[in-house]
């Protein structure tokens, strides 16, 4: 049961970390596109 | 002359099963063209390592002691000691990826994150089935749909199932055209699968393409430091491709480096396919859970796209979300084919490719995140 609870904690922390990285990359990609437009 | 038949006498039924498994993998690689560059070496290796007293793996010889075998040595040096083989392969993979379609429509990045949920859902399921956490995490990572990541994570977490996990990862990647349509149809309607998406590509400057791998590495490094070895080498390969001044290195990474490592990786992983470690009920469960991971990933990607559709004006075809798994480029092709089956004028390929390369980023980040999180629960 402990490992199941641990896996659930890994699930939410893991997905939070992945989305955090991806959202930062998303903002960076938007910024890269915006830079281009300004030129 | 008894030594001539010693090998036959020492053969166990489990080894015979492995010969059949090896022959099946070779058959699937050659006849069905399922990931032949990996499944063929693994199939041949499965036969090779199960020959009694063979010199390709470590043997204890009477009067001499331990005699090292080449496959066990390759495994120790190339995978166990440094994870060099799967990591170096990422340089080649990075050099093959064009992030252009993704950069011209960054929204697709989100699918690369959502479709990794299958990994975590499978970890929980494996724990419920009684697997220890490090084995469950190694099984879940099959859902990364990325062979090198699966091998790396299972090796770092010291899972006892590196062989079955590698076989499952590569087999299911080859079976994406069968698995994904079934899973997609489970959670989408015909109307949803017919949603058209306009494609207005914005040109992406070379500066953007050069900055992108550097920015991704730095962001991943700060938010999920354990993922840097994976993300960093993937992005290093991509930087070589996009910088425009290292054409020959880029070609080498895409061809010679990737081919050399692939050549050795399959047969090296096969050194873990010894009968005593492979022929058991856990292997069957791992194969089943690997399938579940792919299905969960696909469903998560579709459902996330449907969720976004609740808030966006320009509707997204939910099948594009399913391409957020990393199996590149098979998944994107599957989505394009399914889209055209519903509406011959519907062209989803470029959207699906964008989501698919986002899945490549998402899956290596997921691998790194798992390597960072799981040890905290084992201490």
Contacts between the chains, C-beta under 8 A, distances in Angstrom:
chain1	res1	chain2	res2	distance
A	3	B	127	4.4
A	3	B	132	6.7
A	3	B	133	4.6
A	3	B	136	6.9
A	3	B	377	7.8
A	4	B	124	6.3
A	4	B	127	4.6
A	4	B	128	5.8
A	6	B	127	7.5
A	6	B	133	5.8
A	6	B	377	4.3
A	7	B	120	7.5
A	7	B	123	4.7
A	7	B	124	4.3
A	7	B	126	7.8
A	7	B	127	4.5
A	7	B	133	6.7
A	7	B	136	6.3
A	7	B	137	7.9
A	8	B	124	6.0
A	9	B	377	7.5
A	10	B	120	6.5
A	10	B	123	6.4
A	10	B	137	7.3
A	10	B	370	7.2
A	10	B	373	5.0
A	10	B	374	6.5
A	10	B	377	7.0
A	11	B	117	7.9
A	11	B	120	3.8
A	11	B	121	7.3
A	11	B	123	7.0
A	11	B	124	6.3
A	13	B	369	7.9
A	13	B	373	5.8
A	14	B	116	7.9
A	14	B	119	7.7
A	14	B	120	5.5
A	14	B	366	6.8
A	14	B	369	4.8
A	14	B	370	6.5
A	14	B	373	5.9
A	15	B	113	7.6
A	15	B	116	7.3
A	15	B	117	6.3
A	15	B	120	6.3
A	17	B	223	6.2
A	17	B	224	5.0
A	17	B	365	7.5
A	17	B	369	4.7
A	17	B	372	7.9
A	17	B	373	7.9
A	18	B	113	4.8
A	18	B	116	5.6
A	18	B	224	7.8
A	18	B	362	6.1
A	18	B	365	5.3
A	18	B	366	5.7
A	18	B	369	6.1
A	19	B	113	4.9
A	20	B	223	5.1
A	20	B	224	8.0
A	21	B	113	7.9
A	21	B	219	5.8
A	21	B	220	5.3
A	21	B	223	4.8
A	21	B	224	5.9
A	21	B	227	7.7
A	21	B	365	5.2
A	22	B	109	5.3
A	22	B	110	6.4
A	22	B	112	6.2
A	22	B	113	4.0
A	22	B	358	7.6
A	22	B	361	7.3
A	22	B	362	6.5
A	22	B	365	7.4
A	23	B	110	8.0
A	23	B	113	8.0
A	24	B	219	4.5
A	24	B	223	6.8
A	25	B	109	5.9
A	25	B	215	7.0
A	25	B	216	5.4
A	25	B	219	5.8
A	25	B	361	7.1
A	26	B	106	5.2
A	26	B	107	7.5
A	26	B	109	4.8
A	26	B	110	6.8
A	28	B	212	7.5
A	28	B	215	4.6
A	28	B	216	7.6
A	28	B	219	6.8
A	29	B	102	7.4
A	29	B	103	5.6
A	29	B	106	3.6
A	29	B	109	6.7
A	29	B	212	7.0
A	30	B	106	5.6
A	32	B	103	6.6
A	32	B	204	7.9
A	32	B	205	8.0
A	32	B	207	7.9
A	32	B	208	4.1
A	32	B	211	6.1
A	32	B	212	6.5
A	32	B	215	7.9
A	33	B	103	7.0
A	33	B	104	7.7
A	33	B	106	7.0
A	33	B	202	6.5
A	33	B	204	7.7
A	33	B	208	7.1
A	35	B	207	7.8
A	35	B	208	7.4
A	36	B	202	7.8
A	36	B	203	7.9
A	36	B	204	7.6
A	36	B	205	5.1
A	36	B	207	8.0
A	36	B	208	6.4
